[in-house]
Amino acid sequence: MQHPTEASTRQGIVLMLLSLLMFTAMDALAKGLVQTYPTAQVIWARFAGQLFLVVLILNIRLGPALRTRHPGLHALRSLAQLGATGFFFASLGHIGLAEATALADLNPVLITLGAALFLGERLGPRRIAGVFAAMIGALIIIRPGADVFTPAALLPLACALSYATAALLTRKVGMTESPWTAMFYGAFLGTIVMSAVMPMVWQPIAAADLWRFALICALGTAAQICLIRAFSMAEAGAIAPFGYAGIILATGWGIILYDEWPDALTLLGAAIIVIAGLYVWHRETRARRAG
């Protein structure tokens, strides 16, 4: 497998961070909506909105985007993406946004190990050190034994596994196909599955909440295209440690929207996460230039 260049890795990291900014904003909005509407309805809106926007954007280019050599991989990726979104949204009604994100953001360990096992990517000491240092930061935030570890904590952990699976499949298909192909099929199957559930849970949407549903659709779609491009341009193991930045972003949204202020240990964990991500970026850059 040809290794990405330094420039493409750097661009992949930037796109990864941008996707996290939008994903955490979407999650913050979803946290408010699941207090009023069935979780399944919010998940349906997320996928149906993406499908609508993709079809609208592609227009006459939709036909070429539907052609794929990996229908099975796209189906698995879509189910993994649906699982990641569903498990995470379901957890938001039970635990805080920052705590749920911290648990879900254990996925970089799974992505890095999975990329080495299934995609043949290198698993060097710098990546291992960065991932596990960031994981320590995440554990400082969630503090095993605290109230975070309730049965509801299993939901974001299931999200982490689903997200890692989707990320690895994104890397696999993204190396040979257009990002829009993954965007369409990811939204299509998710919409079909959730539409089958809607007659049982549908609740009329208040006019005052329409903009929040619309914004969730827009943020989710934009974040997904950035994420697909990121994993298409850079190795999964190189950008995985930056996934921990989602904890910091989610904490920020929690403060802004729900007045959820982090304590000193949360700030310490966040600092470790940032340092770990910057360390991996710095060492990868130096190694490439030296080589």
Helices and strands as residue ranges (DSSP letters): H 6-33, H 39-58, G 59-61, H 62-66, H 71-91, H 97-104, H 107-118, H 125-142, G 151-153, H 154-174, H 179-201, G 207-209, H 210-233, H 236-239, G 240-244, H 245-258, H 264-290
